Amino acid sequence: MAVPFSVIAKKLKIEGPRLRRALRHLEIKGLDPKADFFKKEVAQEIIQALLPKKKAPIKVKKMEGEKKTKKDKEEVLLPSSVRVKDLAGLLKIPVTDLLKKLLKEGVSANLNQSLDFETASLIAEDFGKKVGLLEDEAKEEEEVVERGEPRPPIVVILGHVDHGKTSLLDYIRKTKVAQRESGGITQHIGSYQAEIDSEGERRQITFIDTPGHEAFSKLRSLGAKVTDLAVLVVAADDGVKPQTVEAIDHAKSAGIPIVVAVNKIDKKGADPEKVKKELAENGLLPEEWGGTTPLVEISAKTGKNIDELLELIVLTADLSDIQARYEGMGEGVVIESHIERGKGSVASIICRQGQFKKGDIVVAGGAWGRIKRIENERKEVKEKLLPSEPALVFGFKSLPRPGSKVRVVKGEKEAKDRAEAWEREMRERGFAQSLYSKVRGEKILPIVLKADVQGSLESLMSSLEKLKSDKVKVKVVHSGVGNISESDIYLALASSALILGFRVKSDLAAQRLAEQRQVKILTFDVIYDLLNELEKILADISAPKEKEVKTGEAEVIKLFKGGKVQILGAQLKKSLIKVGDKVKIFRDNKAIGMGEVKSLKILTKDKKEIKEIGAKFGLGLESKTTVKIGDRIVAFAIEKKI
Ligand code: GDP
């Protein structure tokens, strides 16, 4: 029985022309890429080959404005953790008032102490504010993909120095960027869009204009997702080199597919087969060898097979199902920024969702502003910026940092709040916070490992792999021989990693950057010391955190006797109260003191616990706070939480 082409396309949810292109790249016995019907076995193989691999679940984010907001309350956005003095600033109240309030709630805190979101929001609400959670922009989390239409892929070019990254970008820019009447590119905007004709369909690819993994990881170091795909350039006459391996690690840590361009095949001494072997040894098995890495042999000098490379990029991107919402408020990434005389701060950005328009209020990290003008690479004014399009944006009040997320917000107030919160968080972000990432409930400690020689690197790697606590896993995101460089710091930043050095030093620039961005570097001369320290860190990360949980509640209905232990009449309102319970005393919904349950009685009979809701009972309460009728006695327990 033959299976029609259209049925396969439907099953794979791929449009016809794209499926056609995909078929051309498949090596399946008996497959005619131009056929309209396929044998059942062939069809099954096609589907198996092209069915997107298991992907992270797509989270649909609530659109802003979806939640109804009360007009009468001012909204403050709080990060997941906030220092006392910063919270006072956010709530616009004197710090002393906040400290008093906290004490009343039974929290004795100092100025620099961090409060969790729950505590901070309770306090904020008591001060008449409406509270929202500020997203943690610092970690590159699974991107919130909003379904929409396919958008062009955003591509970065990586590879060893002198392997031809710049030449490739130049060649594509010269030959594939639409030349309109006004001429070609007249200004650098950090990235450009190439246009290709793929089986009668015009397709765009956005290239980040600065090649190399140093620039790439710098972009990623603030946590924004920047690119969808990496082209790894490897010179056919030189093969896989240390920076090629670094580049592979960077792309893998970003979780993006890699397309390999074996370059300089025009050169004498080019040996693409040797390159493929070396790639396979480094975890990139070419498709033609039964692996999953798309590979094409090119020359950035003569232009040979560049069309094929571009086609392969589009095809690989199609299989990753890159989509974006085309309407609504824009979200993107700042690629570069600079001050232009007379025009102020200028940022080159790439849009990833929605639209950016003149007049929009935007915030990017700690910088914000109103968009005064959007310009393309030909210095033409653009009305709006759509997904995957790059442009220069004028109007920021200060310089946004490259790599920060940029987004359109509802108004100046939100922009200022977000910018301030971001600045605060950057100041505050410490070692403990950035030391591990949580993936599906499992804690992972990412590590960048540098050692003096290959031998010690290998023995360290195998010791590290064995080392894990029950709750935390160690994951080496990059390892290499040589001193700790800026590039290592950026990778550590991008993946929240700890840097371990064995018999190596840090470059001066790396040291400075690590201090600035609070990246933890630990160096050792003895393997035993390194493993010991790491074990301590793992134990520390897996130590349970304490959290208060409410276990019961009663209302004071009578006062019998004062003193160190007050004797009260009470009525049980919620769950259960036991002798020995630690309690908080609330008056008018505010905690006014703490205490402990010393005795419980029903009539004259001593009880260990009271659990019938509505029961009236006598309660002996040890507390410094004198209670009144109407006060609520809330029992709580400390729960350990991983
Ligand atoms: P990058 O450091 O990776 O950006 O490398 P470049 O693009 O600067 O290229 C390094 C050198 O290799 C330059 O002299 C280029 O002209 C040369 N080159 C780049 N691509 C090719 C190629 O395909 N064939 C030949 N023969 N030379 C190339």
Residues whose N, C-alpha, C, O or C-beta is under 5 A from the ligand:
A	BS01	GDP	H160 V161 D162 H163 G164 K165 T166 S167 L168 N263 K264 I265 D266 K267 I298 S299 A300 K301
